[in-house]
């Protein structure tokens, strides 16, 4: 499988580069998705608090 002109370090370097190009985008997208979930949780808490305040003010009238 190894041709005569290719050195072993060159092959290893190519494999490492290919793996990095596959794995790095997966890591970045995972972190972005996790961050987005945290932001959505915060907005849900804010929305719930706003609804609670609205319900209290509606009951007064």
Rosetta blueprint (number, residue, H / E / L):
1 X L
2 X L
3 X L
4 X L
5 X L
6 X L
7 X L
8 X H
9 X H
10 X H
11 X H
12 X H
13 X H
14 X H
15 X H
16 X H
17 X H
18 X H
19 X H
20 X H
21 X H
22 X H
23 X H
24 X H
25 X H
26 X H
27 X H
28 X H
29 X H
30 X H
31 X H
32 X H
33 X H
34 X H
35 X H
36 X H
37 X H
38 X H
39 X H
40 X H
41 X H
42 X H
43 X H
44 X H
45 X H
46 X H
47 X H
48 X H
49 X H
50 X H
51 X H
52 X H
53 X H
54 X H
55 X H
56 X H
57 X H
58 X H
59 X H
60 X H
61 X L
